[in-house]
Amino acid sequence: MKNNKKEKELIRIILSNNIKKYRKIFNYSQAKLAVMSGLSMQTLNDIEGCRRWVSSKTLSKIADALSVDEYQLLMPENKKSGVKTNEPALKSFVSLKENIKKMVEVQFEQALKTGKLK
């Protein structure tokens, strides 16, 4: 029975670490992720603090908000495998997305002011 409890604790730690990792990649605060996932700030804080387990529905909400698959939140990081992660590529993609978003907003504002679309 003790091993089962240790395994559950380990899974909570893995989930917590992965949520934090993806929040960092996307530069999301806990508050922003809570809003995006439709969860309360306290619920997200409890999950990241390993004080609360997630239902499959909650796991899906978090994964959707982070643009990852559910299984990715439950996978331990294997640093010894030599497998390179796509974290730098993902950061670049997020940065590109933000730049495009800003450019579109600027063009939209100009179109509203001038009445002309480029």
C-alpha positions in Angstrom: 0.0 0.0 0.0 2.9 2.4 0.7 4.2 2.0 -2.8 0.8 2.9 -4.2 0.8 6.1 -2.1 4.4 7.0 -3.2 3.4 6.4 -6.9 0.4 8.7 -6.6 2.6 11.4 -4.9 5.2 11.0 -7.7 2.5 11.5 -10.4 1.2 14.6 -8.6 4.8 16.0 -8.6 5.2 15.2 -12.3 1.9 16.9 -13.1 2.9 19.9 -11.1 6.3 20.2 -12.7 4.9 19.9 -16.2 2.2 22.5 -15.6 4.8 24.9 -14.3 7.1 24.1 -17.2 4.5 24.8 -19.8 3.3 27.9 -18.0 6.9 29.2 -18.1 7.2 28.4 -21.8 4.0 30.4 -22.6 4.8 33.0 -20.0 1.5 32.4 -18.2 0.9 33.2 -14.6 -1.2 30.9 -12.4 -3.9 33.5 -12.6 -3.8 33.7 -16.4 -3.8 29.9 -16.7 -6.7 29.6 -14.3 -8.8 32.0 -16.4 -7.9 30.3 -19.7 -8.7 26.9 -18.3 -11.9 28.0 -16.5 -10.6 26.8 -13.1 -10.3 28.8 -9.9 -7.0 30.2 -9.0 -7.1 28.2 -5.7 -7.8 24.9 -7.6 -4.8 25.5 -9.9 -2.7 26.5 -7.0 -3.6 23.3 -5.1 -2.9 21.2 -8.2 0.5 22.8 -8.7 1.2 22.5 -5.0 0.4 18.7 -5.1 -2.5 19.2 -2.6 -5.2 18.2 -5.1 -5.6 15.6 -7.7 -7.3 16.4 -11.1 -10.3 14.8 -12.7 -10.0 13.9 -16.4 -12.1 16.9 -17.2 -9.9 19.2 -15.2 -6.8 17.7 -16.8 -8.3 18.3 -20.3 -9.1 21.9 -19.4 -5.5 22.6 -18.3 -4.0 20.8 -21.3 -6.3 22.7 -23.7 -5.3 26.0 -22.1 -1.6 25.1 -22.5 -2.0 23.7 -26.0 -0.7 20.3 -25.2 -2.1 16.8 -25.0 -3.2 15.5 -21.6 -0.5 12.7 -21.6 2.2 15.4 -21.9 1.3 16.7 -18.5 1.7 13.3 -17.0 5.0 12.3 -18.6 8.1 12.4 -16.5 11.0 14.3 -17.9 13.7 11.9 -18.9 16.9 13.9 -18.8 19.1 10.8 -19.2 17.5 9.7 -22.4 19.4 12.1 -24.5 16.1 13.0 -26.3 16.0 16.7 -27.0 12.8 18.5 -26.3 11.2 21.0 -28.6 11.1 23.6 -25.8 13.3 26.2 -27.7 11.2 25.7 -30.8 8.0 26.1 -28.8 9.3 29.3 -27.2 10.1 30.6 -30.7 6.7 29.7 -31.9 5.0 31.4 -28.9 7.1 34.5 -29.6 6.2 34.5 -33.3 2.5 34.2 -32.3 2.7 37.2 -30.0 4.5 39.3 -32.7 1.9 38.4 -35.3 -0.9 39.2 -32.9 0.6 42.6 -32.2 1.0 43.3 -35.9 -2.6 42.4 -36.6 -3.8 44.6 -33.8 -1.8 47.6 -35.1 -3.2 47.1 -38.6 -6.7 46.7 -37.3 -6.4 49.9 -35.3 -5.1 51.7 -38.4 -7.9 50.4 -40.5 -10.5 51.6 -38.0 -8.9 55.1 -37.9 -8.5 55.5 -41.7 -11.3 53.3 -42.9 -8.9 51.6 -45.3 -7.6 48.1 -45.3 -4.1 47.4 -46.6 
